Amino acid sequence: MLNLDTHILIFALQGSLRAGEQALLERRRWSVSAIVLWELAKLVQIGRVEVDLDNRTVRRALHRLHVWPIDLAVARASTRMDFRGDPADELIAATSVVHGAPLVTRDRTILGSRQTPIAAIARP
């Protein structure tokens, strides 16, 4: 199972994944930290992202996601990450650490983490 960060989920919903990301996501089940759903809704609310959360296809895709809770283990792991940044990013990365789910991200700060299991994306 893969853990998707917020922007990768948005790119997937918008059909704008890179070829390597698309190939990877086609082969594995998707999961997200609960904070990703909040970030998605917030970005839509403030107009930074155009995704129709009421669209039947979008709702179906979101319903198929495995959603990891922000429990005490994830909260504590987020305070021990080897990078500092957006607290949501720390929770997303900590979710991957706690659950051993490789993270799909383009975030350079997270990609520099030695703790976070990062999904290997084939480069075309």
Contacts in CASP RR format, 6 or more apart in sequence:
PFRMAT RR
TARGET T0000
AUTHOR 0000-0000-0000
METHOD contacts of the structure
MODEL  1
MLNLDTHILIFALQGSLRAGEQALLERRRWSVSAIVLWELAKLVQIGRVE
VDLDNRTVRRALHRLHVWPIDLAVARASTRMDFRGDPADELIAATSVVHG
APLVTRDRTILGSRQTPIAAIARP
1 28 0 8 1.000
1 29 0 8 1.000
1 30 0 8 1.000
1 31 0 8 1.000
1 66 0 8 1.000
1 101 0 8 1.000
2 24 0 8 1.000
2 25 0 8 1.000
2 28 0 8 1.000
2 29 0 8 1.000
2 30 0 8 1.000
2 31 0 8 1.000
2 101 0 8 1.000
2 102 0 8 1.000
2 103 0 8 1.000
2 104 0 8 1.000
2 119 0 8 1.000
3 31 0 8 1.000
3 32 0 8 1.000
3 33 0 8 1.000
3 68 0 8 1.000
3 92 0 8 1.000
3 95 0 8 1.000
3 96 0 8 1.000
3 99 0 8 1.000
3 101 0 8 1.000
3 102 0 8 1.000
3 103 0 8 1.000
3 104 0 8 1.000
4 12 0 8 1.000
4 25 0 8 1.000
4 30 0 8 1.000
4 31 0 8 1.000
4 32 0 8 1.000
4 36 0 8 1.000
4 103 0 8 1.000
4 104 0 8 1.000
4 105 0 8 1.000
5 36 0 8 1.000
5 89 0 8 1.000
5 92 0 8 1.000
5 103 0 8 1.000
5 104 0 8 1.000
5 105 0 8 1.000
5 106 0 8 1.000
5 107 0 8 1.000
5 110 0 8 1.000
6 32 0 8 1.000
6 36 0 8 1.000
6 39 0 8 1.000
6 40 0 8 1.000
6 43 0 8 1.000
6 88 0 8 1.000
6 92 0 8 1.000
7 105 0 8 1.000
7 106 0 8 1.000
7 107 0 8 1.000
8 17 0 8 1.000
8 21 0 8 1.000
8 104 0 8 1.000
8 105 0 8 1.000
8 106 0 8 1.000
9 30 0 8 1.000
9 32 0 8 1.000
9 36 0 8 1.000
9 40 0 8 1.000
9 65 0 8 1.000
10 40 0 8 1.000
10 43 0 8 1.000
10 49 0 8 1.000
10 51 0 8 1.000
11 17 0 8 1.000
11 21 0 8 1.000
12 21 0 8 1.000
12 25 0 8 1.000
12 30 0 8 1.000
12 61 0 8 1.000
13 51 0 8 1.000
13 58 0 8 1.000
13 61 0 8 1.000
13 62 0 8 1.000
14 50 0 8 1.000
14 51 0 8 1.000
17 25 0 8 1.000
18 121 0 8 1.000
19 124 0 8 1.000
20 121 0 8 1.000
20 122 0 8 1.000
20 123 0 8 1.000
20 124 0 8 1.000
21 104 0 8 1.000
21 121 0 8 1.000
23 122 0 8 1.000
24 104 0 8 1.000
24 119 0 8 1.000
24 120 0 8 1.000
24 121 0 8 1.000
24 122 0 8 1.000
25 104 0 8 1.000
29 66 0 8 1.000
30 64 0 8 1.000
30 65 0 8 1.000
30 66 0 8 1.000
31 65 0 8 1.000
31 66 0 8 1.000
31 67 0 8 1.000
31 68 0 8 1.000
31 99 0 8 1.000
31 101 0 8 1.000
32 65 0 8 1.000
32 66 0 8 1.000
32 67 0 8 1.000
32 68 0 8 1.000
32 92 0 8 1.000
33 67 0 8 1.000
33 68 0 8 1.000
33 70 0 8 1.000
33 74 0 8 1.000
33 91 0 8 1.000
33 92 0 8 1.000
33 95 0 8 1.000
34 67 0 8 1.000
34 68 0 8 1.000
34 69 0 8 1.000
34 70 0 8 1.000
35 70 0 8 1.000
35 88 0 8 1.000
35 91 0 8 1.000
35 92 0 8 1.000
36 88 0 8 1.000
36 92 0 8 1.000
37 62 0 8 1.000
37 67 0 8 1.000
38 88 0 8 1.000
39 88 0 8 1.000
40 49 0 8 1.000
40 51 0 8 1.000
40 53 0 8 1.000
41 53 0 8 1.000
43 49 0 8 1.000
44 50 0 8 1.000
44 51 0 8 1.000
44 53 0 8 1.000
51 58 0 8 1.000
52 58 0 8 1.000
53 59 0 8 1.000
53 62 0 8 1.000
68 74 0 8 1.000
68 95 0 8 1.000
68 99 0 8 1.000
68 101 0 8 1.000
70 91 0 8 1.000
70 95 0 8 1.000
73 98 0 8 1.000
74 91 0 8 1.000
74 94 0 8 1.000
74 95 0 8 1.000
74 98 0 8 1.000
75 91 0 8 1.000
75 94 0 8 1.000
77 94 0 8 1.000
77 97 0 8 1.000
77 98 0 8 1.000
78 87 0 8 1.000
78 90 0 8 1.000
78 91 0 8 1.000
78 93 0 8 1.000
78 94 0 8 1.000
79 90 0 8 1.000
80 94 0 8 1.000
81 90 0 8 1.000
81 93 0 8 1.000
81 94 0 8 1.000
81 97 0 8 1.000
81 113 0 8 1.000
81 115 0 8 1.000
81 116 0 8 1.000
82 113 0 8 1.000
82 114 0 8 1.000
82 115 0 8 1.000
83 90 0 8 1.000
83 93 0 8 1.000
83 109 0 8 1.000
83 110 0 8 1.000
83 112 0 8 1.000
83 113 0 8 1.000
84 90 0 8 1.000
85 109 0 8 1.000
89 107 0 8 1.000
89 109 0 8 1.000
89 110 0 8 1.000
92 103 0 8 1.000
92 105 0 8 1.000
92 110 0 8 1.000
93 103 0 8 1.000
93 110 0 8 1.000
93 113 0 8 1.000
93 115 0 8 1.000
93 116 0 8 1.000
95 101 0 8 1.000
96 102 0 8 1.000
96 103 0 8 1.000
96 116 0 8 1.000
96 117 0 8 1.000
97 115 0 8 1.000
97 116 0 8 1.000
97 117 0 8 1.000
100 117 0 8 1.000
101 117 0 8 1.000
102 117 0 8 1.000
102 118 0 8 1.000
102 119 0 8 1.000
102 120 0 8 1.000
103 110 0 8 1.000
103 116 0 8 1.000
103 117 0 8 1.000
103 118 0 8 1.000
103 119 0 8 1.000
104 119 0 8 1.000
104 121 0 8 1.000
105 111 0 8 1.000
105 118 0 8 1.000
110 116 0 8 1.000
110 118 0 8 1.000
111 118 0 8 1.000
END
